[in-house]
Amino acid sequence: MQLHCLTVGPFAENTYLLTQAGQALIIDPGFMEPAEYERIDKQLRDENLSLQAVVLTHAHVDHVLGLQKVLNNYDVPVYLSDKDRHLWDNYPSQASMFGLKVNEVSVAPKPLPITKGWEIGNFVFDVLYTPGHAPDHVSLYSPNDDIVIAGDALFKEGIGRTDLYKGDFNVLEQSIREQLYTLPEDTVIYPGHGPETTIGHEKQANPFVKAVK
């Protein structure tokens, strides 16, 4: 599997394009400007990739801003955890809190199961439930590729903010310790903002959640 990261939008959010054996997934489309979307669209067309789906780690506005643009051009499903759909159901009002005006997305997401070995096209993930930053938050772990797409749960020497709707530091700390810090230490973390890191580094260097010795 190949992973391509595009840092986009007013929140400098990391949108991921995953490609494998002629197929593709988009994770967390946060772009706003046409040129940002066109970078992904061009790669899909130039490489003749078949887009299978859009997968959301969670439904905060900065991870959803570009979703409708994708859906306007590709007839693909959207997957989101159904643990708590408040953020999805209130997407326009979320955006207005940041001075942005958006419309509701034109499709309803399919439930993203919290399970090991979830298959979508040629891709296989362990879907880890990692709330604390957001109530619907998941992380996507690929054991075969030694990577985890961690959304806004865990950053390089940082964690997701916990002062938004149903944010809870204690819940996030538990998610990180039980779902992420239990992964192999050489697992590469691809976060929703900022540079990549590894599980091993964060267990030692993260000032917010350190590994229990």
C-alpha positions as CSV (number, residue, x, y, z in Angstrom):
1,M,0.0,0.0,0.0
2,Q,1.2,3.5,-0.8
3,L,0.2,6.5,1.3
4,H,0.1,10.1,0.0
5,C,-0.4,12.9,2.5
6,L,-1.7,16.3,1.5
7,T,-1.8,19.1,4.1
8,V,-4.8,21.2,3.2
9,G,-7.5,23.6,4.2
10,P,-7.6,26.5,6.8
11,F,-6.8,24.1,9.6
12,A,-3.6,22.5,7.9
13,E,-5.3,19.1,8.1
14,N,-3.7,16.0,6.7
15,T,-5.8,14.3,4.0
16,Y,-4.6,10.9,3.0
17,L,-4.9,9.2,-0.4
18,L,-4.1,5.4,-0.1
19,T,-3.4,3.4,-3.2
20,Q,-3.0,-0.3,-3.8
21,A,-3.3,-2.6,-6.8
22,G,-5.2,0.0,-8.9
23,Q,-7.6,1.0,-6.2
24,A,-7.7,4.0,-3.9
25,L,-9.2,5.3,-0.6
26,I,-9.5,8.9,0.6
27,I,-9.2,9.4,4.3
28,D,-10.5,12.6,5.9
29,P,-10.9,15.0,2.9
30,G,-10.3,18.4,4.6
31,F,-9.5,20.5,1.5
32,M,-11.4,23.7,0.6
33,E,-9.6,25.2,-2.4
34,P,-10.2,23.7,-5.8
35,A,-6.5,23.4,-6.4
36,E,-6.2,21.1,-3.3
37,Y,-8.9,18.8,-4.6
38,E,-7.5,18.8,-8.1
39,R,-4.2,17.4,-6.8
40,I,-6.0,14.3,-5.6
41,D,-8.3,14.1,-8.6
42,K,-5.4,14.3,-11.0
43,Q,-3.5,11.5,-9.3
44,L,-6.7,9.3,-9.4
45,R,-7.1,10.0,-13.1
46,D,-3.4,9.9,-14.1
47,E,-2.9,6.5,-12.4
48,N,-6.3,5.2,-13.5
49,L,-7.2,4.4,-9.9
50,S,-10.6,3.2,-8.9
51,L,-11.8,5.1,-5.9
52,Q,-13.5,2.7,-3.5
53,A,-14.7,4.9,-0.7
54,V,-14.1,7.9,1.6
55,V,-13.3,6.9,5.2
56,L,-13.6,9.4,8.1
57,T,-11.7,9.0,11.3
58,H,-14.2,11.4,12.8
59,A,-16.6,14.1,11.7
60,H,-15.1,17.3,12.9
61,V,-15.4,20.0,10.3
62,D,-11.8,20.2,9.3
63,H,-11.9,16.5,8.3
64,V,-15.1,16.8,6.3
65,L,-14.7,20.1,4.4
66,G,-13.8,18.5,1.0
67,L,-16.2,15.5,1.2
68,Q,-19.0,17.0,-0.9
69,K,-16.5,17.9,-3.6
70,V,-15.4,14.3,-3.8
71,L,-19.0,13.1,-3.9
72,N,-19.9,15.5,-6.7
73,N,-17.4,13.7,-8.9
74,Y,-17.3,10.1,-7.6
75,D,-20.2,7.8,-6.7
76,V,-18.6,6.2,-3.7
77,P,-19.7,5.3,-0.1
78,V,-18.6,7.2,2.9
79,Y,-17.8,5.3,6.1
80,L,-18.0,6.8,9.6
81,S,-18.4,5.2,13.1
82,D,-22.0,5.3,14.2
83,K,-21.0,5.4,17.9
84,D,-22.2,9.0,18.1
85,R,-23.4,10.9,15.0
86,H,-23.8,14.3,16.7
87,L,-20.9,15.9,14.9
88,W,-22.0,14.6,11.5
89,D,-25.6,15.7,12.1
90,N,-24.5,19.1,13.1
91,Y,-21.8,19.7,10.5
92,P,-23.1,23.1,9.2
93,S,-23.4,24.5,12.8
94,Q,-19.9,23.1,13.5
95,A,-18.6,25.0,10.5
96,S,-20.3,28.2,11.6
97,M,-18.4,28.2,14.9
98,F,-15.3,28.8,12.8
99,G,-16.8,31.3,10.5
100,L,-17.3,28.9,7.6
101,K,-20.5,28.3,5.7
102,V,-21.2,24.8,4.4
103,N,-24.2,22.8,3.3
104,E,-25.2,19.4,4.6
105,V,-23.5,16.5,2.9
106,S,-25.7,14.9,0.2
107,V,-25.3,11.3,1.4
108,A,-25.6,9.4,4.7
109,P,-22.5,7.6,5.8
110,K,-22.4,3.8,6.2
111,P,-21.4,2.5,9.6
112,L,-17.7,1.9,10.0
113,P,-17.5,-1.3,12.1
114,I,-15.1,-1.4,15.1
115,T,-13.4,-4.7,14.2
116,K,-10.3,-6.4,13.1
117,G,-9.7,-7.2,9.5
118,W,-12.3,-4.8,8.0
119,E,-12.0,-5.1,4.2
120,I,-12.8,-2.4,1.7
121,G,-11.7,-3.2,-1.8
122,N,-8.1,-4.2,-1.7
123,F,-7.5,-2.6,1.7
124,V,-7.7,-4.3,5.1
125,F,-7.6,-2.4,8.4
126,D,-8.1,-3.0,12.1
127,V,-10.6,-0.3,13.0
128,L,-9.7,0.9,16.5
129,Y,-12.2,2.9,18.6
130,T,-10.3,5.9,19.9
131,P,-12.7,8.5,21.4
132,G,-11.7,11.4,23.7
133,H,-11.1,14.0,21.0
134,A,-14.4,13.2,19.4
135,P,-17.1,10.7,20.3
136,D,-17.1,9.0,16.9
137,H,-13.3,8.8,16.6
138,V,-11.5,5.8,15.1
139,S,-8.0,5.0,14.1
140,L,-7.2,2.8,11.1
141,Y,-4.4,0.3,11.7
142,S,-2.8,-1.7,8.9
143,P,-0.7,-4.5,10.4
144,N,0.6,-5.5,7.0
145,D,2.0,-2.0,6.4
146,D,3.0,-1.2,10.0
147,I,1.0,2.1,9.9
148,V,-1.9,3.6,11.8
149,I,-3.9,6.6,10.6
150,A,-4.7,8.1,13.9
151,G,-6.8,11.1,13.0
152,D,-6.7,13.6,15.9
153,A,-6.2,11.1,18.7
154,L,-2.4,11.2,18.7
155,F,0.1,13.6,17.1
156,K,3.9,13.9,17.2
157,E,4.5,14.8,20.8
158,G,0.9,15.9,21.1
159,I,-2.7,14.8,21.4
160,G,-6.0,16.0,20.1
161,R,-7.8,18.8,21.9
162,T,-10.4,17.8,24.4
163,D,-12.4,21.0,24.9
164,L,-14.9,20.4,22.1
165,Y,-18.2,18.4,22.2
166,K,-17.8,15.3,24.3
167,G,-14.0,15.8,24.5
168,D,-12.5,14.2,27.5
169,F,-8.8,13.9,28.4
170,N,-9.3,10.8,30.5
171,V,-11.1,9.0,27.7
172,L,-8.5,10.1,25.2
173,E,-5.7,9.0,27.5
174,Q,-7.3,5.6,27.8
175,S,-7.8,5.3,24.1
176,I,-4.1,6.1,23.5
177,R,-2.9,3.7,26.1
178,E,-5.2,0.8,25.3
179,Q,-5.6,1.1,21.5
180,L,-2.5,2.8,20.2
181,Y,0.4,2.3,22.7
182,T,-0.3,-1.5,22.5
183,L,0.7,-1.5,18.8
184,P,4.2,-2.5,17.8
185,E,6.7,0.3,18.6
186,D,7.9,0.7,15.0
187,T,4.3,1.3,13.8
188,V,4.3,4.7,11.9
189,I,1.6,7.1,13.0
190,Y,0.0,9.3,10.4
191,P,-1.9,12.0,12.3
192,G,-4.6,14.4,11.3
193,H,-2.2,17.3,11.7
194,G,1.5,17.7,11.7
195,P,4.3,15.2,10.8
196,E,4.4,11.5,11.1
197,T,5.9,9.8,14.1
198,T,6.0,6.3,15.6
199,I,4.4,4.5,18.5
200,G,7.8,3.9,20.1
201,H,8.7,7.6,20.0
202,E,5.4,8.7,21.4
203,K,5.5,6.2,24.3
204,Q,8.8,7.8,25.3
205,A,8.5,11.5,24.3
206,N,4.8,12.4,24.3
207,P,4.4,14.9,27.3
208,F,0.7,14.3,27.6
209,V,0.4,10.5,27.6
210,K,3.6,8.5,28.4
211,A,3.7,4.8,28.4
212,V,3.2,3.1,31.8
213,K,6.4,1.3,32.8
